[in-house]
Amino acid sequence: MARIVLLKDGQAFPWELKDFPARLGRHPDCDIQLDSNMVSRFHAQVLRVDDRLMLEDLGSGNGTFLNGKMLEPNAPQPLKNDDRIKLGPIKFRFEDVPIPSADPNQVQGIEVNDGATSTIMGSASARGFGMFEVRPEEKLKGILKINQSLAGMVEVQNIAPRILDTLFEIFPQADRGSILIRSEPGKALYPAAQKRRRESDDESVRLSRTVLDRVLHDKAGVLSADASNDTRFSASESITDLTIHSMMCVPLLSIEGEPFGVINLDSQTANKRFTDDDLELLLAVASQAAHSYENARLLQSYLEKQKQDKEMKIASGVQRALLPEKLPQVNGYRFFASYDAAQEVGGDYFDCFMIGARKVCISFGDVAGKGVPGALIMSRMASVVQNTMSFTDDVATAIHRINSHMCHNMVEGRFVTYILGVIDLDTHTITLANAGHMSPLIRRVDGKVEEFDDSSIGIPVGIMDDYPYEVTQRKISPGELFVLVTDGVDEAMDQDNDLYTKERVREFVRTGSSDPEELGKALLADVRRHANGREQNDDITIMTFGRLAN
């Protein structure tokens, strides 16, 4: 099994590699999509060449590193188990190991005996046990009884004990019972419930490896009759040590037909043996119990999803409250901003507010990442900016303090591309610092679009403390207009995966309305037209402002 494992915040998140080439990058068409502005849209890929897996850099901006060595673009290098991969700030481990035998050995809290294999006296398929071929009245009675006992139950943890209680009524010869459940596919089995008829009985759960393997692998019920008196079990500790005279083990199958657990019943009395008919009856009852279990889990997932959706709506309202309800109303100037999160909450950020009576603060940023992580950093950024600007209107001092605050305890791989500006309404100048964001577009009175020099753009906020950001100043002439956008605008895609592009943004600004509000609304509408109904992949934020013509 080949996979790459994302190493993040002390946790591991695996992706299995099944189809090749497997591309990694920010683009939604990548097989493994990575949420980082320092990762290229199509950053790297894993190839299969002559039964070997190879890692290839696709001409990425920040490089692809294999065990600390930077790869040359389009020059695949072989991968081996436990290799370390780094794409921008994101780290992976490559794993290529045989698939372990998960089912028999991965049973938490249960002793699975390794003695000689247990002889299986009989078996029946869980998908073809003949619903009413054997003792139909008993099967119907058993199914009705299990339905009655589980009716209305929604707490998953209470279902397994109730099932065992009912099975002890249906099978009076049962002395002990246990139900093992797998919480997720590939996870270890754990004992969901155990029951014994007499207090003196051994209450520990011990199973035969052979039986457990057969039940899970073949999806079949297994019967061992009078096991302790059968010479074929003489070498098997898993049966004889428990003085089991008869036992049954059947699978619990999911809606997809995959086993997610087993039911095991045994008898320790020689004259109370289970029969083939009993196995058929247990399979019928187990099938109905599995459906009840699955329905309860689905209902629980639905209720949890409803709760999460409600909480996300609350979070969305809280985040919206962090954004300004209205922008400054200043004679001679007009301001506009729009914010559309790709999810309930997002990582884009803007603010625009007065500093004293004659200065306006422009604050605009894009957190690396969207959703809840991006929203948390966005809220922190909003608070830091407001606190900082309440003490100073000097851009150089403010950007240094904001960056210092955000660097403190910043999560690795999370940063903010950010623009901070202050407009002096008396001198009509804007003083601006750019921390890794796309330059504002400035449409001059003659219609030409101008940008700040790339050399004035520093690194994003939250990466390096005490970084010396360059501050630039520019006069705002009457009729000039400024446009700021996040990458959700220029990277918006249509149904054919074509990007809106920065060039199209520039052209729209050049030919659009001279009114900041009209231009901002028209730009957002044009991005929507380009997407043509495709689901929004990133947060879209636009801010426009300008000095009105005399």
SULUR-V143508 format. One line per field, one symbol per residue. ss: DSSP state (H for helix, E for strand, L for the rest). phi: phi as a letter, one per 20 degrees, with the letter a starting at -180 (. if undefined). psi: psi as a letter, one per 20 degrees, with the letter a starting at -180 (. if undefined). Layout:
ss=???
phi=???
psi=???
This chain:
ss=LEEEEEEELLEEEEEELLLLLEEEELLLLLLEELLLLLLLLLLEEEEEELLEEEEEELLLLLLEEELLEELLELLLEELLLLLEEEELLEEEEEEELLLLLHHHHLEELLEEELLLLLLLLEEEELLLLLLLLLLHHHHHHHHHHHHHHHLLLLLHHHHHHHHHHHHHHHLLLLLEEEEEEELLLLLLEEEEEEEELLLLLLLLLEEEHHHHHHHHHHLEEEEEELHHHLHHHLLLHHHHLLLLLEEEEEEEELLLLLEEEEEEEEELLLLLLLLHHHHHHHHHHHHHHHHHHHHHHHHHHHHHHHHHHHHHHHHHHHHHHHLLLLLLLLLLEEEEEEEELLLLLLLEEEEEEEELLLEEEEEEEEELLLHHHHHHHHHHHHHHHHHHHLLLLLHHHHHHHHHHHHHLLLLLLLLEEEEEEEEELLLLEEEEEEELLLLLEEELLLLLEEELLHHHEELLELLLLLLLLLEEEEELLLLLEEEEELHHHHLLELLLLLELLHHHHHHHHHHLLLLHHHHHHHHHHHHHHHHLLLLLLLLEEEEEEEELLL
phi=.dbddfdblmddcecfeddcfdecreffeffcedebfedfgcebbdddclmdecdcedmffdndddlndfefglcfcfdcgmfdccdleedccecbcfffffffeecfmcedfdfgfffdeabbffdbemgcfdlgfffffffffffffdgnfcegfefggfffgfffffdfefebbbcdcdfbgneffcfeacbcfdffffefdccffffffffffelcfcccdlffeeffdfedffdffeleeabccceddffendfdrcdccbcddfeceecgfffffffffffffffffffffffffffffgfffffffffffffgffeffbegdcfncccbbcccefcgcbdfbbbbbfdmecccedcbbcffocmfgffffgfffgffffffffdbdefffffffffffffflffgndbcfbcccceefeelcddbcddmegfgedefffnfddcffgfeeeegfndcfmfefeddcbfdegnecdcdceffefdfdefemeffmfffffffffdefeegffffffffffffffflnfffebfdccccbaefff
psi=opqqopopkjrpoqpqogqqqoqpahpiiqhoppmpijprgngrqpqooljqpqpppkkqhjqppolippqqqknqqqqrpjqpppocipqrpppnqqpqnhghhmopjqooqjaqqppohrrqpijljngkhpmhhhggggghghgghipjpiohiigghhggghhhhhniiphqqqppqphqpirqqqohqqqqhqhiqpiqopqpggggggghgilqqppoplghjphijhjohhghhjlphqqqpqqoprhijqpjrqppqqpjphjmqqrhhhggghggghghhhgggggggggghghhgggggghhhghghgghhhqphqrqoppiqpqqqqpoqhahqrjqpqqorqobijqppppproqoqabgghhghghgggggggggiiiqjogggghgggggghhokpppiprppqppqppoigilqppqpomjqpqqpoorhjiqpqqqphiipaqqpjgoqkpnqppqqqqoqpiqppppqriifijpqahjjpqhqhhhgghghhiaqipggggghhgghhgggghliqpphrqopppqqrpqq.
